[in-house]
Amino acid sequence: MMSQPILDQIDKVVKENNIVLFMKGTPEFPQCGFSQQVAGILNAYQIPFAAVNVLLDEAVRQGIKDYSDWPTIPQLYIGGEFVGGCDIVKEMQASGELAETLKPYLTA
């Protein structure tokens, strides 16, 4: 289990941003295909989101897995809630559920 300060840091990021993607790399330069896919889906909605590059800090990379109890990265959080990883985000996009979830955060 990760140290409490790391989990607190992650919790703060999740709660202070409407949409947060914990990913490998950045939206402009993703470093794995799954992170690239989720960042691309979010970019298609033209919605601002915070991105945390887990490759910069091993403690954050492990900590996000402990925080969500989810073993893989990327991880998407919307409105302070864990949404899921790449497969879940793709399924939500295909069904229209992602657009509904993002609707409160879309700018007019």
N, CA and C atoms as an extended XYZ file, in Angstrom:
324
Properties=species:S:1:pos:R:3:atomname:S:1:resname:S:1:resid:I:1 pbc="F F F"
N         0.845       -1.191        0.000 N   MET     1
C         0.000        0.000        0.000 CA  MET     1
C         0.887        1.250        0.000 C   MET     1
N         0.437        2.253       -0.710 N   MET     2
C         1.164        3.502       -0.856 CA  MET     2
C         1.092        4.327        0.421 C   MET     2
N         2.010        5.256        0.527 N   SER     3
C         2.028        6.149        1.684 CA  SER     3
C         0.842        7.117        1.616 C   SER     3
N         0.356        7.503        2.765 N   GLN     4
C        -0.805        8.393        2.830 CA  GLN     4
C        -0.571        9.731        2.130 C   GLN     4
N         0.617       10.347        2.236 N   PRO     5
C         0.808       11.628        1.531 CA  PRO     5
C         0.603       11.522        0.017 C   PRO     5
N         1.030       10.431       -0.583 N   ILE     6
C         0.828       10.245       -2.030 CA  ILE     6
C        -0.661       10.102       -2.333 C   ILE     6
N        -1.354        9.296       -1.540 N   LEU     7
C        -2.787        9.119       -1.749 CA  LEU     7
C        -3.538       10.430       -1.536 C   LEU     7
N        -3.117       11.218       -0.557 N   ASP     8
C        -3.730       12.529       -0.327 CA  ASP     8
C        -3.485       13.459       -1.507 C   ASP     8
N        -2.275       13.406       -2.053 N   GLN     9
C        -1.927       14.236       -3.218 CA  GLN     9
C        -2.814       13.853       -4.407 C   GLN     9
N        -2.973       12.562       -4.650 N   ILE    10
C        -3.818       12.082       -5.754 CA  ILE    10
C        -5.264       12.514       -5.517 C   ILE    10
N        -5.749       12.348       -4.291 N   ASP    11
C        -7.119       12.716       -3.948 CA  ASP    11
C        -7.368       14.200       -4.210 C   ASP    11
N        -6.390       15.023       -3.875 N   LYS    12
C        -6.501       16.471       -4.097 CA  LYS    12
C        -6.629       16.776       -5.588 C   LYS    12
N        -5.805       16.147       -6.420 N   VAL    13
C        -5.861       16.357       -7.874 CA  VAL    13
C        -7.225       15.929       -8.411 C   VAL    13
N        -7.707       14.771       -7.972 N   VAL    14
C        -8.991       14.244       -8.451 CA  VAL    14
C       -10.131       15.194       -8.062 C   VAL    14
N       -10.096       15.706       -6.851 N   LYS    15
C       -11.197       16.533       -6.359 CA  LYS    15
C       -11.137       17.974       -6.851 C   LYS    15
N        -9.950       18.456       -7.217 N   GLU    16
C        -9.815       19.852       -7.651 CA  GLU    16
C        -9.998       20.037       -9.153 C   GLU    16
N       -10.141       18.952       -9.896 N   ASN    17
C       -10.310       19.035      -11.352 CA  ASN    17
C       -11.570       18.284      -11.756 C   ASN    17
N       -12.358       18.888      -12.640 N   ASN    18
C       -13.580       18.229      -13.099 CA  ASN    18
C       -13.277       16.925      -13.830 C   ASN    18
N       -12.236       16.958      -14.650 N   ILE    19
C       -11.866       15.792      -15.445 CA  ILE    19
C       -10.360       15.616      -15.338 C   ILE    19
N        -9.939       14.430      -14.926 N   VAL    20
C        -8.514       14.139      -14.770 CA  VAL    20
C        -8.209       12.804      -15.423 C   VAL    20
N        -7.161       12.801      -16.222 N   LEU    21
C        -6.676       11.563      -16.824 CA  LEU    21
C        -5.274       11.282      -16.288 C   LEU    21
N        -5.151       10.193      -15.559 N   PHE    22
C        -3.833        9.699      -15.151 CA  PHE    22
C        -3.365        8.815      -16.292 C   PHE    22
N        -2.258        9.201      -16.905 N   MET    23
C        -1.834        8.537      -18.140 CA  MET    23
C        -0.324        8.404      -18.197 C   MET    23
N         0.114        7.618      -19.160 N   LYS    24
C         1.549        7.500      -19.442 CA  LYS    24
C         1.860        8.501      -20.551 C   LYS    24
N         2.634        9.515      -20.182 N   GLY    25
C         2.933       10.582      -21.121 CA  GLY    25
C         1.990       11.748      -20.907 C   GLY    25
N         1.847       12.567      -21.943 N   THR    26
C         0.981       13.739      -21.899 CA  THR    26
C        -0.027       13.644      -23.046 C   THR    26
N        -1.098       14.441      -23.005 N   PRO    27
C        -2.042       14.406      -24.133 CA  PRO    27
C        -1.367       14.741      -25.461 C   PRO    27
N        -0.368       15.621      -25.408 N   GLU    28
C         0.342       16.002      -26.630 CA  GLU    28
C         1.356       14.944      -27.063 C   GLU    28
N         1.856       14.175      -26.102 N   PHE    29
C         2.864       13.160      -26.397 CA  PHE    29
C         2.620       11.913      -25.530 C   PHE    29
N         1.537       11.181      -25.836 N   PRO    30
C         1.246        9.971      -25.058 CA  PRO    30
C         2.342        8.936      -25.247 C   PRO    30
N         2.611        8.169      -24.189 N   GLN    31
C         3.684        7.190      -24.246 CA  GLN    31
C         3.177        5.759      -24.205 C   GLN    31
N         1.875        5.590      -24.382 N   CYS    32
C         1.335        4.243      -24.589 CA  CYS    32
C         0.052        4.369      -25.390 C   CYS    32
N        -0.268        3.339      -26.122 N   GLY    33
C        -1.430        3.363      -27.004 CA  GLY    33
C        -2.742        3.571      -26.273 C   GLY    33
N        -2.880        2.967      -25.093 N   PHE    34
C        -4.128        3.099      -24.339 CA  PHE    34
C        -4.314        4.533      -23.848 C   PHE    34
N        -3.245        5.141      -23.355 N   SER    35
C        -3.309        6.543      -22.934 CA  SER    35
C        -3.637        7.430      -24.133 C   SER    35
N        -3.039        7.133      -25.264 N   GLN    36
C        -3.296        7.906      -26.481 CA  GLN    36
C        -4.771        7.830      -26.873 C   GLN    36
N        -5.354        6.635      -26.781 N   GLN    37
C        -6.756        6.462      -27.155 CA  GLN    37
C        -7.680        7.278      -26.257 C   GLN    37
N        -7.464        7.216      -24.941 N   VAL    38
C        -8.356        7.933      -24.021 CA  VAL    38
C        -8.178        9.440      -24.176 C   VAL    38
N        -6.941        9.918      -24.277 N   ALA    39
C        -6.704       11.356      -24.489 CA  ALA    39
C        -7.364       11.804      -25.796 C   ALA    39
N        -7.268       10.982      -26.826 N   GLY    40
C        -7.887       11.302      -28.112 CA  GLY    40
C        -9.404       11.393      -28.014 C   GLY    40
N       -10.008       10.483      -27.257 N   ILE    41
C       -11.464       10.511      -27.058 CA  ILE    41
C       -11.860       11.811      -26.351 C   ILE    41
N       -11.137       12.151      -25.285 N   LEU    42
C       -11.455       13.395      -24.564 CA  LEU    42
C       -11.246       14.609      -25.458 C   LEU    42
N       -10.159       14.626      -26.228 N   ASN    43
C        -9.893       15.748      -27.129 CA  ASN    43
C       -10.984       15.899      -28.178 C   ASN    43
N       -11.572       14.790      -28.601 N   ALA    44
C       -12.643       14.839      -29.599 CA  ALA    44
C       -13.863       15.601      -29.072 C   ALA    44
N       -14.050       15.598      -27.767 N   TYR    45
C       -15.154       16.355      -27.166 CA  TYR    45
C       -14.798       17.830      -26.969 C   TYR    45
N       -13.552       18.181      -27.278 N   GLN    46
C       -13.062       19.557      -27.125 CA  GLN    46
C       -13.362       20.077      -25.721 C   GLN    46
N       -13.037       19.247      -24.743 N   ILE    47
C       -13.283       19.586      -23.350 CA  ILE    47
C       -11.947       19.649      -22.623 C   ILE    47
N       -11.741       20.680      -21.828 N   PRO    48
C       -10.469       20.748      -21.096 CA  PRO    48
C       -10.402       19.671      -20.019 C   PRO    48
N        -9.223       19.107      -19.850 N   PHE    49
C        -9.030       18.114      -18.793 CA  PHE    49
C        -7.611       18.201      -18.276 C   PHE    49
N        -7.460       17.838      -17.015 N   ALA    50
C        -6.139       17.773      -16.410 CA  ALA    50
C        -5.536       16.415      -16.737 C   ALA    50
N        -4.243       16.395      -16.951 N   ALA    51
C        -3.551       15.134      -17.215 CA  ALA    51
C        -2.365       15.022      -16.268 C   ALA    51
N        -2.202       13.833      -15.713 N   VAL    52
C        -1.078       13.558      -14.827 CA  VAL    52
C        -0.235       12.474      -15.477 C   VAL    52
N         1.016       12.795      -15.773 N   ASN    53
C         1.945       11.848      -16.377 CA  ASN    53
C         2.532       10.971      -15.268 C   ASN    53
N         2.055        9.743      -15.171 N   VAL    54
C         2.498        8.843      -14.095 CA  VAL    54
C         3.938        8.375      -14.293 C   VAL    54
N         4.488        8.584      -15.482 N   LEU    55
C         5.868        8.158      -15.736 CA  LEU    55
C         6.882        9.071      -15.037 C   LEU    55
N         6.434       10.242      -14.590 N   LEU    56
C         7.343       11.179      -13.936 CA  LEU    56
C         7.607       10.825      -12.481 C   LEU    56
N         6.744        9.993      -11.886 N   ASP    57
C         6.866        9.699      -10.458 CA  ASP    57
C         6.340        8.296      -10.178 C   ASP    57
N         7.247        7.395       -9.830 N   GLU    58
C         6.871        6.008       -9.561 CA  GLU    58
C         5.852        5.909       -8.420 C   GLU    58
N         5.959        6.795       -7.433 N   ALA    59
C         5.016        6.769       -6.310 CA  ALA    59
C         3.595        7.081       -6.787 C   ALA    59
N         3.466        8.033       -7.699 N   VAL    60
C         2.147        8.358       -8.255 CA  VAL    60
C         1.666        7.217       -9.148 C   VAL    60
N         2.586        6.640       -9.910 N   ARG    61
C         2.223        5.539      -10.805 CA  ARG    61
C         1.628        4.370      -10.018 C   ARG    61
N         2.236        4.030       -8.897 N   GLN    62
C         1.690        2.960       -8.058 CA  GLN    62
C         0.527        3.470       -7.227 C   GLN    62
N         0.636        4.696       -6.764 N   GLY    63
C        -0.383        5.262       -5.889 CA  GLY    63
C        -1.752        5.337       -6.534 C   GLY    63
N        -1.814        5.670       -7.824 N   ILE    64
C        -3.117        5.777       -8.491 CA  ILE    64
C        -3.786        4.405       -8.563 C   ILE    64
N        -2.989        3.363       -8.690 N   LYS    65
C        -3.546        2.002       -8.709 CA  LYS    65
C        -4.131        1.642       -7.348 C   LYS    65
N        -3.455        2.057       -6.283 N   ASP    66
C        -3.960        1.814       -4.933 CA  ASP    66
C        -5.190        2.681       -4.657 C   ASP    66
N        -5.140        3.921       -5.113 N   TYR    67
C        -6.230        4.877       -4.880 CA  TYR    67
C        -7.547        4.367       -5.455 C   TYR    67
N        -7.482        3.834       -6.675 N   SER    68
C        -8.697        3.389       -7.371 CA  SER    68
C        -8.975        1.902       -7.189 C   SER    68
N        -7.975        1.177       -6.693 N   ASP    69
C        -8.054       -0.284       -6.651 CA  ASP    69
C        -8.266       -0.833       -8.067 C   ASP    69
N        -7.589       -0.190       -9.024 N   TRP    70
C        -7.659       -0.559      -10.443 CA  TRP    70
C        -6.229       -0.772      -10.918 C   TRP    70
N        -5.931       -1.905      -11.573 N   PRO    71
C        -4.530       -2.274      -11.820 CA  PRO    71
C        -3.839       -1.603      -13.005 C   PRO    71
N        -4.591       -0.915      -13.851 N   THR    72
C        -3.974       -0.428      -15.086 CA  THR    72
C        -4.088        1.089      -15.225 C   THR    72
N        -3.274        1.605      -16.121 N   ILE    73
C        -3.247        3.013      -16.495 CA  ILE    73
C        -3.441        3.037      -18.009 C   ILE    73
N        -4.232        3.943      -18.549 N   PRO    74
C        -4.754        5.177      -17.974 CA  PRO    74
C        -5.974        4.953      -17.075 C   PRO    74
N        -6.235        5.980      -16.276 N   GLN    75
C        -7.423        6.014      -15.429 CA  GLN    75
C        -8.071        7.382      -15.579 C   GLN    75
N        -9.374        7.367      -15.831 N   LEU    76
C       -10.128        8.605      -16.028 CA  LEU    76
C       -11.045        8.857      -14.836 C   LEU    76
N       -11.017       10.104      -14.360 N   TYR    77
C       -11.889       10.552      -13.267 CA  TYR    77
C       -12.712       11.724      -13.779 C   TYR    77
N       -14.011       11.666      -13.547 N   ILE    78
C       -14.910       12.756      -13.930 CA  ILE    78
C       -15.739       13.121      -12.708 C   ILE    78
N       -15.726       14.398      -12.354 N   GLY    79
C       -16.485       14.858      -11.202 CA  GLY    79
C       -16.072       14.190       -9.906 C   GLY    79
N       -14.776       13.888       -9.796 N   GLY    80
C       -14.260       13.273       -8.581 CA  GLY    80
C       -14.493       11.780       -8.479 C   GLY    80
N       -15.101       11.188       -9.509 N   GLU    81
C       -15.409        9.756       -9.488 CA  GLU    81
C       -14.557        9.005      -10.511 C   GLU    81
N       -14.102        7.826      -10.120 N   PHE    82
C       -13.354        6.969      -11.042 CA  PHE    82
C       -14.304        6.440      -12.104 C   PHE    82
N       -13.958        6.652      -13.361 N   VAL    83
C       -14.768        6.182      -14.482 CA  VAL    83
C       -14.257        4.830      -14.960 C   VAL    83
N       -12.953        4.740      -15.222 N   GLY    84
C       -12.385        3.483      -15.692 CA  GLY    84
C       -11.158        3.717      -16.538 C   GLY    84
N       -10.736        2.638      -17.179 N   GLY    85
C        -9.585        2.663      -18.054 CA  GLY    85
C       -10.001        2.738      -19.510 C   GLY    85
N        -9.095        2.405      -20.387 N   CYS    86
C        -9.302        2.558      -21.823 CA  CYS    86
C       -10.526        1.795      -22.325 C   CYS    86
N       -10.647        0.523      -21.995 N   ASP    87
C       -11.761       -0.279      -22.509 CA  ASP    87
C       -13.106        0.279      -22.063 C   ASP    87
N       -13.199        0.671      -20.801 N   ILE    88
C       -14.451        1.212      -20.277 CA  ILE    88
C       -14.786        2.542      -20.952 C   ILE    88
N       -13.783        3.406      -21.109 N   VAL    89
C       -14.011        4.701      -21.755 CA  VAL    89
C       -14.468        4.489      -23.203 C   VAL    89
N       -13.850        3.561      -23.913 N   LYS    90
C       -14.250        3.276      -25.297 CA  LYS    90
C       -15.684        2.745      -25.347 C   LYS    90
N       -16.047        1.860      -24.428 N   GLU    91
C       -17.418        1.336      -24.384 CA  GLU    91
C       -18.411        2.457      -24.087 C   GLU    91
N       -18.056        3.330      -23.143 N   MET    92
C       -18.940        4.448      -22.796 CA  MET    92
C       -19.098        5.401      -23.975 C   MET    92
N       -18.023        5.616      -24.712 N   GLN    93
C       -18.110        6.496      -25.874 CA  GLN    93
C       -19.036        5.884      -26.918 C   GLN    93
N       -18.871        4.591      -27.174 N   ALA    94
C       -19.670        3.911      -28.192 CA  ALA    94
C       -21.161        3.925      -27.841 C   ALA    94
N       -21.485        3.820      -26.559 N   SER    95
C       -22.889        3.753      -26.136 CA  SER    95
C       -23.522        5.132      -25.957 C   SER    95
N       -22.703        6.188      -25.970 N   GLY    96
C       -23.214        7.527      -25.727 CA  GLY    96
C       -23.178        7.920      -24.254 C   GLY    96
N       -22.828        6.978      -23.394 N   GLU    97
C       -22.800        7.250      -21.958 CA  GLU    97
C       -21.725        8.281      -21.596 C   GLU    97
N       -20.595        8.251      -22.302 N   LEU    98
C       -19.527        9.198      -21.997 CA  LEU    98
C       -19.970       10.629      -22.281 C   LEU    98
N       -20.644       10.839      -23.401 N   ALA    99
C       -21.136       12.180      -23.733 CA  ALA    99
C       -22.081       12.678      -22.651 C   ALA    99
N       -22.944       11.806      -22.146 N   GLU   100
C       -23.862       12.183      -21.069 CA  GLU   100
C       -23.100       12.530      -19.796 C   GLU   100
N       -22.086       11.746      -19.474 N   THR   101
C       -21.296       11.976      -18.270 CA  THR   101
C       -20.532       13.291      -18.360 C   THR   101
N       -20.068       13.620      -19.569 N   LEU   102
C       -19.290       14.845      -19.772 CA  LEU   102
C       -20.167       16.084      -19.941 C   LEU   102
N       -21.453       15.902      -20.228 N   LYS   103
C       -22.334       17.029      -20.563 CA  LYS   103
C       -22.261       18.189      -19.568 C   LYS   103
N       -22.243       17.940      -18.241 N   PRO   104
C       -22.185       19.075      -17.305 CA  PRO   104
C       -20.897       19.899      -17.428 C   PRO   104
N       -19.863       19.350      -18.044 N   TYR   105
C       -18.566       20.011      -18.118 CA  TYR   105
C       -18.280       20.618      -19.482 C   TYR   105
N       -19.182       20.389      -20.438 N   LEU   106
C       -19.002       20.960      -21.778 CA  LEU   106
C       -19.355       22.442      -21.735 C   LEU   106
N       -18.529       23.244      -22.374 N   THR   107
C       -18.814       24.678      -22.421 CA  THR   107
C       -19.759       24.968      -23.568 C   THR   107
N       -20.575       25.964      -23.380 N   ALA   108
C       -21.594       26.302      -24.387 CA  ALA   108
C       -20.957       26.917      -25.606 C   ALA   108
